[in-house]
Amino acid sequence: MQIARDILLRSYRSMRTIREFEERLHVEFATGEIPGFVHLYCGEEASGVGVCAHLTDTDTIASTHRGHGHCIAKGVGVDGMMAEIYGRQTGVCRGKGGSMHIADLSLGMLGANGIVGGGPPLICGAALSHKLLKDGAVAVAFFGDGASNEGSTLESLNLATVWNLPAVFVVEDNGYGEATASSYACAGNQKDRAAGFGMPYFECDGNDFFSVYQTAGEAITHARNGNGPAMVHVHLSRWYGHFEGDAMTYRADGEVAELRADHDCLVNFRKRVTEAGLLEASALDDLDAAVKDEVDAAVAAAKVAPLPVEDDLLKDVYVSY
Amino acid sequence: MSKKSFRQAINEALRQEMRRDPRVILMGEDVAGGRGGTSGVKDAWGGVLGVTKGLLTEFGEDRVLDTPITEASYIGAAAGAAATGLRPVAELMFVDFVGCCLDQIMNQAAKFRYMFGGKARTPLVIRAMYGAGFNAAAQHSQALYPLFTHIPGLKVVVPSSPYEAKGLLIEAIRDDDPVIFLENKVMYDDEEEVPDDPYTIPFGEANLTREGDDVTIVAFGRMVKFANEAADRLEKDGISCTVIDPRTTSPLDTGTILDCVTDTGRLVIVDESSPRCNLATDVAALVAEEAFDALKAPIRRVCPPHTPVPFATALESLYVPSTEKIEAAVRSVASYKAKAEA
């Protein structure tokens, strides 16, 4: 599979940005300065980036409570995101949504969602819009193995098929729905579930950007060509807890250490592209440095950005008043 | 101008808006009804009580969508479609079914604009039938407008007549916020003169169906008719009433309610929704707080008892507020004397 150099560079930068952003949040959150909850995407970068590499601003995505990675992969600016997470008026949602509701509709990012299973029905709607407005776009729902059991998700698989919608359902299967393993909570398996709805099923390795990119490309093309919805089952792992502060006492000692050591999608990517002569190590090093600077700047700016004011409290409940 | 039923007025509002704006689409269970049926007739029902009949024929399958019986997914889809360029009118067949899709209304559609810092626009209308009086029993007879009124980000419309329904529904479809439009199922055959051309009735502006000096009656939906009937009877005994139809519970025309109560000093609120935390309670608290000095009598609320809606006619007729109960409440506030005076 040939992937253009600029796509490789952009994708690496996107994954590195997510990793840097999330690892930095892990550090900053521990200081107590960040309000509320954050749910980090470290370890899962290749999934969001591998899928979104096939999407433009017209295409729509919906995300989960673990939404920073999808946002960055879809092109939402790091400055606005960091300010939002810090609850500042300069945040991409003006401090009104926070980490769990980060959205940028101008980029087709329908939002992180605080409700497990909240995204799939919305994506049926976005796909319906794309279909009726005939704009050639697709709508992609990211959700986890936990959400795959929600009635709203299963209904959405049915509805998307019945209405032949240009929708792609990406199951980011990290093996845990909060503190409970999917081996316990999921009856059957994703493949048979998709087959049960008559929906094409694709499967890939979420630690390998190339696997995700290839597989997601097939699924997205299927939907974009008017053939109806598809499911993409991505096997991956999250390196942090369900939320920051979760001591992960439900995971065996050494489980995360092994994942970091042996299944890092960024390490895998670097190894593959340098060994194949697709990109130079120095190009990747340059991106690493640029991304670090960008995230540093975003944090520094967020820490001093203006807070929302009382006027903001009452604004934007409705369009008309 | 011509005589139209509540059902026809709603059908006409939908039809005229769908002609005007190609982004307006309908979806719901059996709104065409039924796709895939063996008779080959794709709009056999046109809605369970025929409200959307004929719309599939005019606008086609792309714009009038039968859904599977999956409220969570299609109400959520309506929300997602509204946020991405369409103007869906989704039907929740009975408002009682909101239990199956409350997240999509309450946590998604209602909150996009606020959570996303003012950058989302969700021009969604959800139509639903409400109300007791058909022996439809506990799970098909509730009046849940208080539930929706409670949620910031939603607008809630409770029309009282065919004329009101057409104007308010056209307004709802043109409104850029999520609107819950509640139709009392017992009223579908009620008729009155309704303009043939499209027109709108603004939200948050109450209608006074009559003005009087002695008692203010605030009534919602079907109860407006009963309030007027009670006022007719009371007029014969020299008690003159103002009857306020707020039309929308969110936004609520608090100004008109307070002005009228300041004039009369006496308030009766008629609300067929279940009594704890309903609109009668909401209006009573508003008036007690803001017009306390004007009150000459306690506020009286005419509501059902705190029970599920019963099935048997003998019980359901006791459940729904009646003209007699309204009349009795008005008489009691009209004749009230404070204990110190008595």
Interface residues (C-beta under 8 A of the other chain):
Chain A: T60 A62 G91 V92 C93 R94 G95 K96 G97 H101 A103 D104 L105 S106 L110 G111 N113 G114 I115 G118 P120 P121 L122 I123 C124 G125 A126 L128 S129 H130 L132 L133 A139 G151 S152 E155 S156 N158 L159 V162 W163 K315 D316 V317 Y318 V319 S320 Y321
Chain B: I25 D62 R63 L65 T67 P68 T70 A72 S73 Y74 I75 G76 A77 A78 A79 G80 A81 A82 A83 T84 G85 L86 P88 D103 Q104 N107 Q108 K111 F112 R113 Y114 M115 F116 G117 G118 K119 A120 R121 P152 G153 K155 D175 D176 D177 F203 P251
